[in-house]
Amino acid sequence: MDLVEIKARGAGRPHDRCMNPAAPAPALAPLDPDPQHVAARALRAADRAFDRLYGAAANPLRQLGALVMFSFWLSVGSGTYLYI
């Protein structure tokens, strides 16, 4: 069967399965197979939870860059002090 015959018969329309109950159901795609999307959704959920707990301005996840830079320079400073 070629594409012209398929289009002529109207196959592929949503109501075709209702007209032909013997036709197999289309395969359902998994909700979110990509682990990056799952991780991003988990991070957003944690971010919303921390927003409710601490408020948006004091959310530690939103301040993570500043906390990392502070920790980095603190370790550089203390390492320099110990080395000298």
Secondary structure, 3 states (H helix, E strand, C coil): CCHHHHHHHCCCCCCHHHHCCCCCCCCCCCCCCCHHHHHHHHHHHHHHHHHHHHCCCCCCCCCHHHHHHHHHHHHHHHHHHHHC
